[in-house]
Amino acid sequence: MTRMMKRALINFFFRLFVFIFIFVMYLTDKEKLFDFMTHEFTFGIVEHGISVLHVLWFVFMVMMLQHIFPHKNLSMAYKKGKLEEFEPAENYSRLQLLEFVQDMNIKAWLVMLSWLCFNAVFATLYLFKIIDVADMLMLTVFFYLSDYICILFFCPFQTFILKNKCCINCRIYDWGHFMMFTPMLFVRNFFSWSLFFTSLVVLIRWEVNYAKHPELFWYGSNNRLKCSQCKEKLCVIKNGLKQKKASP
């Protein structure tokens, strides 16, 4: 049980708690969620003081700001994009690096296309008023939890499209915030758009860095991404589940 694994499990259970809490509110007092999402962000503070949803917005924003202004306690999955974390492999092939980048970029576009198509279903339902803003918030909180389900237990993008070894070697690791706040694009208020467009900044920052320094993101050119140097072992549960499923 590494230090990073302990932190990941704490984050997972915290997100599970947030999901259950908001889901209970959704079932028992959906009107409150609806009112919050359809009024000005400051409405709740002025009229009733700080609510649970204001706290939730703050948690979401701090989470993303930590990736815009990173600190040393983040996972190597994120820190691999920093030049000071780069440990160049000896005599790595530039041609193989370019082939890796091309392959990963194609797969990344496939992930983006599948994600946008998936969310287009909910956007259509929302625009035709089959679901409402409370449903879109609940979907966002579900994606918030799913982010750590993908890290610890099972990631459909890793399994079916990217085929990467682990999160540390993931091409789209810092797409998570953009993905979890995609539903907020369609809800027009400060709460939703501040989250979505901040997540877009995180995504663009990651992509610009990837385009400028692709050698940082490939285990063939960056020794820090090799399994032999991994100090986090975030793949332990996920790989254990794979082996259990594969065994007769």
Secondary structure, DSSP 4 states (H G I P E B T S, - for coil): --HHHHHHHHHHHHHHHHHHHHHHHHHH-HHHHHHHHHS-TTHHHHHH---HHHHHHHHHHHHHHHHHS--TTS-HHHHTTSGGG--BPTT--HHHHHHHHHHHHHHHHHHHHHHHHHHHHHHHHHHTTSS-HHHHHHHHHHHHHHHHHHHHT--HHIIIII--SSGGG-TTGGGHHHHHTGGGGGS-SHHHHHHHHHHHHHHHHHHHHHHH-GGGG-TTTBGGGSGGG-S--TTHHHHHHHHHHH--
